[in-house]
Amino acid sequence: MTCSLPRSCVATSAAAFALFGSVLPAQNSTAKRRDEPSPLAARCGEAVAWRSSLDDALTAAKEQGRLVFWYVPTLRGSPMDRKPEIDLYLRAGPFTWPAVVRVLGERFVPLRQVPSREVAKRYGLERLAFVEPGFLVLDADGTERLRIDEITTLSPHWFLDRFAEVLPPDDDVLRAARDDAARLARACDARDELLGGPRAEAVFASAALAFWSGDESRARAYWQVVTKEHQDDPPIVNGFELRWTPLRDGVAGVRGPRGTMAPHGVFDEAALRDAAVEYFGSMQRSDGGFADSRYDFGGTDSLPNVWTAVTALAAQALLEIAPTREGTARERVDVLLERALAYVDDDKHLARDDRDEQVWAHLYRARLASRWLVLRPADRDRIEPLLRRALADLAAMQPANGAWFHEYANPFVIGACLVALHEAGEVGVAPPREAIDRGVLALLRCRTKDGAITYGYSEHGEPRAQVEGGAGRMPLAELALLRSGHGTEAALRAAIDASFRWHDELAKVRKYDDHASRFGYGGFFFWFDVHARTEAIVNLPPGEQRTRWLADQRAQILALPEFDGCFVDSHELGRVYGTAMAQLCLALLARG
């Protein structure tokens, strides 16, 4: 249904066709096809008796002796791009799940309202300070009891855990809801019990099980039965709870530092690798690809290129994880990896008629192949052709001025391409020298005298950029220049230092899906920039500063997992993308 949502969305993927339609044929257009939800999907969340006025909700809370549960779908002036979509995710997930609906209806006065400017100021519901979707729990006098924003999960277990923070520990309604959640989690591993439930639930369960086993056509057929024959059932009934496992030790009953993040110290690197493999296994499609991303800034027709890029990143993450596995666990990773490789290696999955986002597919295919040749040199005969094709595609996409582009020409794409070309050369597949030379000249045109890197390509005149605005891009650019013989170690160190100094500005917007700060940062830059900084640090010669930076970077990443051990930045880029990038960073740091 969307890119960023966790395991709950696996079942929903079987229904995604009914909600948002399919991808348009490649048209080389930046037009975004974001279909209106079907009448059935639009009913999501109606089972909750929402109030629409804060004053009315507080009055009712006083009369009933309850708390107010205030769901905040968005804020006025929010930079979030997909406001309707993230609202629908929450309404279709936890606010449709019967147990959550019951707790909300019997223990809270539910309110769904975008706050007015006055109310937003009163409760500190301002952009950056509160990133939607989120909620507040208020006493009847309006006093705030609980605040959660940056929600990127639909897990009923997680929501029930938050209810437990404000309800009495012996509350019978909450206890019954938790028992129901536990029962359904057990039922996921007992198909007979699951399929013996109410007919609509059973049919949807069949759809989910078919999807998980790779039979997507059968999953779609089952889903169509639900939508056509069971229209009186709640929309997407139980669609987000069929594959839930209880919250792990250290997460249950403990809230993370913000939003849906894990409490500090719950996951070590081994546990994060386990979580990544489990998640990748649940999200891989029958054709081997990972298609959860809805990054459509290059137009809906560019999505196949995005999916190829994300699949290549997930495959590279699995490639790094594989040596840490043994026996059947290693076999499981290798199966996922080979399926992803087959997807990446098949050009039919590209939208070649659409040049938007195509560069990411080519450069990440190249990087996967290069790393594969390092870790599995015996596979050279079957991997080198993929690398050569990817390099040829990158060279063919480069304009005469050297400025590679994804939707528009810019230095971060140029830098990423140069790093990929250099990496290929290191494994014995020489890239075209003229492509490197043109790329270096294009990148230098975007570098100011003080080392700042512009956002867009600067072909004429002096480049203009501030260090604080370009700090995230600087390590990648300087690494690309250094590897190409046109940079210095001192410049690379200065770029890394600037990236650390201005990291908080990037972190503030991590879960926005568009440019969101005065410096132009957006959530979709987060893991891209963190990965680039990690590579830059690793490429420094040994020394005290490098050792300190490696430790700082590792600590920073280990503080970022979600409660399920996955990672995410912009919700539309996706949880597969975020988890893959984080795993690649940790693998780099482990190599030291």
Secondary structure by P-SEA (a helix, b strand, c coil): cccccccccccccccccccbbbbccccccccccccccccccccccccccccccaaaaaaaaaaacbbbbccccccccccccaaaaaaaaaaacccccaaaaaaaacccccccccccaaaaaaaccccccccccbbbbbcccccccccccccccccaaaaaaaaaaccccccaaaaaaaaaaaaaaaaaacaaaaaaccaaaaaaaaaaaaaaacaaaaaaaaaaaaacccccccccccccccccccccccccccccccccccccccccaaaaaaaaaaaaaacccccccccccccccccccaaaaaaaaaaaaaaaaaaaacccccaaaaaaaaaaaaaaaaaaacccccccccccaaaaaaaaaaaaaaaaaaaccccccccaaaaaaaaaaaaaacccccccccccccaaaaaaaaaaaaaaaaacccccaaaaaaaaaaaaaacccccccccccccccbbbbbccccccaaaaaaaaaaaaccccaaaaaaaaaaaaaaaaaaaaacccccccccccccccaaaaaaaaaaaaaaaccccaaaaaaaaaaaaaaaacccccccccccccccaaaaaaaaaaaaaaaaac
